[in-house]
Amino acid sequence: MIRQISAEPVGLFNYARERVLSSKFKLEYEWQQNLEVQDLTEREFLKEAAWVVINSGFKESTARKHFGNISLAFGDWESAFHITAHRELCINCGLSAFRNERKIVAIADIAEIVFQYGFDKIHRDLSDDPISSLSKFPYIGPITVWHLAKNLGCDVAKPDRHIVRLAETYGYDCVQAFCRDIANETGEKVNVVDIVLWRYFATFH
């Protein structure tokens, strides 16, 4: 059964969406809206996994500052084979761009897992059970797993502190349920509701 929610959070979402769409962050909205997990490529998987690893525990602006050089260090995410075949070089170059050994090694480990099992299997597992399958990767924890799933096109929300607080304000103890109820009322996807509300509170509020 779809729970009917008050107009207040829906109205807030609509206002937040207008602010996002009238700003440079409109591209984020369009990116998330058009993202579908069935269209995912190996390169996109490696890039998004690395982004979530680097972004964890940092401000987005900090991660973005370094991510271009990290991408170059890992061959611009050409393939898991490329990263695995040149593992030490990728790690050393990655550390020259971003001096956090655990995170840089985790990115190389993720690529090695993708190479070992093959992207087709990774993609099938992701489609069947995204949270369980992604939780098996290094440095992907109970919060970041939702972030990665969302960035890969799965229709879920990330329990970011902004969204958690907002959901609690409206009496929800589950971010997924909160965003899904708004999605059902507005016709948007859950991950789009998430990115609109997150961007609004992270940037405009």
Buried (B, 14 or more C-beta within 10 A) or exposed (E): EEEEBEEEBBEBBBEBBEBBEEBEBEEBBEEBBEBEBEEBEBBBBBBBBBBBBBBBEBEBEEBEEBBEEBBEBBBEBEBBBBBBEBBEEBBEBBBEBBEBEEBBBBBBBBBBBBBEEEBEEBBEBBBEEBBEBBBEBBBBEEEBBBBBBBBBBBBBBBBBEBBBEBBEEBEBEEBBBBBBBBBBBBEBBBBBBBBBBBBBBBEEE
